[in-house]
Amino acid sequence: MKLESNLEFEVLGFSDSRYEKLTVEVKYKGESIAQINQDKGMELLEIEVFADLNSAILKVPFSGFLGAMNLARGFIVESG
């Protein structure tokens, strides 16, 4: 699902074998930048930010990233 206000961000729900419950992946320009899981409950959502410290720094628009995070949280709430 693409963010309407910023089409460069995409939020996808999927099942990851490392987690018991549904996870949500956040992509920016087609690259995975974060994954959110709800294994510890809705009030303790965890986010993994994918970063390779040996490569160039990934810069993303702050408002777009926050919008994607809110969309991802809503996706988890609806699915949970």
ChimeraX commands (.cxc) that place a marker at each C-alpha (Angstrom):
marker #1 position 0.00,0.00,0.00 radius 0.5
marker #1 position 1.57,3.30,-1.06 radius 0.5
marker #1 position 1.29,6.39,1.09 radius 0.5
marker #1 position -1.10,8.75,-0.67 radius 0.5
marker #1 position 0.72,11.88,0.45 radius 0.5
marker #1 position 4.14,10.58,-0.57 radius 0.5
marker #1 position 4.20,7.88,-3.25 radius 0.5
marker #1 position 7.89,7.14,-2.64 radius 0.5
marker #1 position 6.95,5.25,0.57 radius 0.5
marker #1 position 5.24,1.87,0.61 radius 0.5
marker #1 position 3.92,-0.19,3.55 radius 0.5
marker #1 position 3.51,-3.96,3.19 radius 0.5
marker #1 position 2.16,-6.47,5.70 radius 0.5
marker #1 position 3.71,-9.93,5.64 radius 0.5
marker #1 position 4.59,-12.94,7.73 radius 0.5
marker #1 position 8.25,-13.21,8.79 radius 0.5
marker #1 position 9.35,-16.54,10.26 radius 0.5
marker #1 position 11.41,-14.73,12.91 radius 0.5
marker #1 position 8.22,-13.36,14.50 radius 0.5
marker #1 position 5.04,-14.99,15.77 radius 0.5
marker #1 position 2.67,-12.26,14.60 radius 0.5
marker #1 position 2.25,-10.21,11.43 radius 0.5
marker #1 position 5.04,-7.79,10.60 radius 0.5
marker #1 position 4.98,-4.68,8.44 radius 0.5
marker #1 position 7.74,-3.61,6.09 radius 0.5
marker #1 position 8.36,0.02,5.12 radius 0.5
marker #1 position 10.02,0.74,1.78 radius 0.5
marker #1 position 11.37,4.00,0.39 radius 0.5
marker #1 position 11.87,4.15,-3.38 radius 0.5
marker #1 position 11.61,0.36,-3.48 radius 0.5
marker #1 position 14.30,-0.24,-0.82 radius 0.5
marker #1 position 13.40,-1.79,2.54 radius 0.5
marker #1 position 14.22,0.72,5.26 radius 0.5
marker #1 position 12.34,-0.60,8.29 radius 0.5
marker #1 position 10.27,-3.46,9.66 radius 0.5
marker #1 position 7.77,-3.29,12.51 radius 0.5
marker #1 position 6.73,-6.28,14.60 radius 0.5
marker #1 position 4.07,-6.69,17.28 radius 0.5
marker #1 position 5.36,-9.76,19.13 radius 0.5
marker #1 position 5.50,-7.84,22.44 radius 0.5
marker #1 position 2.00,-6.38,21.99 radius 0.5
marker #1 position 0.42,-3.30,20.45 radius 0.5
marker #1 position 1.78,-0.91,23.10 radius 0.5
marker #1 position 5.34,-2.20,22.64 radius 0.5
marker #1 position 5.73,-2.29,18.86 radius 0.5
marker #1 position 9.34,-2.74,17.81 radius 0.5
marker #1 position 10.93,-1.19,14.74 radius 0.5
marker #1 position 14.04,-2.47,13.01 radius 0.5
marker #1 position 15.71,0.19,10.91 radius 0.5
marker #1 position 17.86,-1.33,8.20 radius 0.5
marker #1 position 21.19,0.41,7.96 radius 0.5
marker #1 position 24.50,-0.65,6.53 radius 0.5
marker #1 position 27.09,1.53,8.22 radius 0.5
marker #1 position 29.64,0.82,5.50 radius 0.5
marker #1 position 27.54,2.33,2.72 radius 0.5
marker #1 position 26.21,5.75,1.90 radius 0.5
marker #1 position 23.78,7.33,4.35 radius 0.5
marker #1 position 20.14,6.92,3.42 radius 0.5
marker #1 position 18.21,10.16,3.80 radius 0.5
marker #1 position 14.42,10.08,3.71 radius 0.5
marker #1 position 11.84,12.85,4.10 radius 0.5
marker #1 position 10.89,13.13,7.79 radius 0.5
marker #1 position 7.19,13.76,7.20 radius 0.5
marker #1 position 6.99,10.89,4.71 radius 0.5
marker #1 position 8.73,8.53,7.14 radius 0.5
marker #1 position 6.36,9.51,9.97 radius 0.5
marker #1 position 3.40,9.06,7.65 radius 0.5
marker #1 position 4.64,5.61,6.69 radius 0.5
marker #1 position 5.11,4.69,10.36 radius 0.5
marker #1 position 1.54,5.79,11.16 radius 0.5
marker #1 position 0.18,3.86,8.19 radius 0.5
marker #1 position 2.16,0.79,9.28 radius 0.5
marker #1 position 0.83,1.03,12.85 radius 0.5
marker #1 position -2.72,1.32,11.50 radius 0.5
marker #1 position -2.13,-1.74,9.33 radius 0.5
marker #1 position -1.05,-3.72,12.40 radius 0.5
marker #1 position -4.04,-2.53,14.45 radius 0.5
marker #1 position -6.49,-3.53,11.70 radius 0.5
marker #1 position -4.82,-6.94,11.26 radius 0.5
marker #1 position -4.38,-7.68,14.96 radius 0.5
marker link #1:1,2 radius 0.2
marker link #1:2,3 radius 0.2
marker link #1:3,4 radius 0.2
marker link #1:4,5 radius 0.2
marker link #1:5,6 radius 0.2
marker link #1:6,7 radius 0.2
marker link #1:7,8 radius 0.2
marker link #1:8,9 radius 0.2
marker link #1:9,10 radius 0.2
marker link #1:10,11 radius 0.2
marker link #1:11,12 radius 0.2
marker link #1:12,13 radius 0.2
marker link #1:13,14 radius 0.2
marker link #1:14,15 radius 0.2
marker link #1:15,16 radius 0.2
marker link #1:16,17 radius 0.2
marker link #1:17,18 radius 0.2
marker link #1:18,19 radius 0.2
marker link #1:19,20 radius 0.2
marker link #1:20,21 radius 0.2
marker link #1:21,22 radius 0.2
marker link #1:22,23 radius 0.2
marker link #1:23,24 radius 0.2
marker link #1:24,25 radius 0.2
marker link #1:25,26 radius 0.2
marker link #1:26,27 radius 0.2
marker link #1:27,28 radius 0.2
marker link #1:28,29 radius 0.2
marker link #1:29,30 radius 0.2
marker link #1:30,31 radius 0.2
marker link #1:31,32 radius 0.2
marker link #1:32,33 radius 0.2
marker link #1:33,34 radius 0.2
marker link #1:34,35 radius 0.2
marker link #1:35,36 radius 0.2
marker link #1:36,37 radius 0.2
marker link #1:37,38 radius 0.2
marker link #1:38,39 radius 0.2
marker link #1:39,40 radius 0.2
marker link #1:40,41 radius 0.2
marker link #1:41,42 radius 0.2
marker link #1:42,43 radius 0.2
marker link #1:43,44 radius 0.2
marker link #1:44,45 radius 0.2
marker link #1:45,46 radius 0.2
marker link #1:46,47 radius 0.2
marker link #1:47,48 radius 0.2
marker link #1:48,49 radius 0.2
marker link #1:49,50 radius 0.2
marker link #1:50,51 radius 0.2
marker link #1:51,52 radius 0.2
marker link #1:52,53 radius 0.2
marker link #1:53,54 radius 0.2
marker link #1:54,55 radius 0.2
marker link #1:55,56 radius 0.2
marker link #1:56,57 radius 0.2
marker link #1:57,58 radius 0.2
marker link #1:58,59 radius 0.2
marker link #1:59,60 radius 0.2
marker link #1:60,61 radius 0.2
marker link #1:61,62 radius 0.2
marker link #1:62,63 radius 0.2
marker link #1:63,64 radius 0.2
marker link #1:64,65 radius 0.2
marker link #1:65,66 radius 0.2
marker link #1:66,67 radius 0.2
marker link #1:67,68 radius 0.2
marker link #1:68,69 radius 0.2
marker link #1:69,70 radius 0.2
marker link #1:70,71 radius 0.2
marker link #1:71,72 radius 0.2
marker link #1:72,73 radius 0.2
marker link #1:73,74 radius 0.2
marker link #1:74,75 radius 0.2
marker link #1:75,76 radius 0.2
marker link #1:76,77 radius 0.2
marker link #1:77,78 radius 0.2
marker link #1:78,79 radius 0.2
marker link #1:79,80 radius 0.2
view
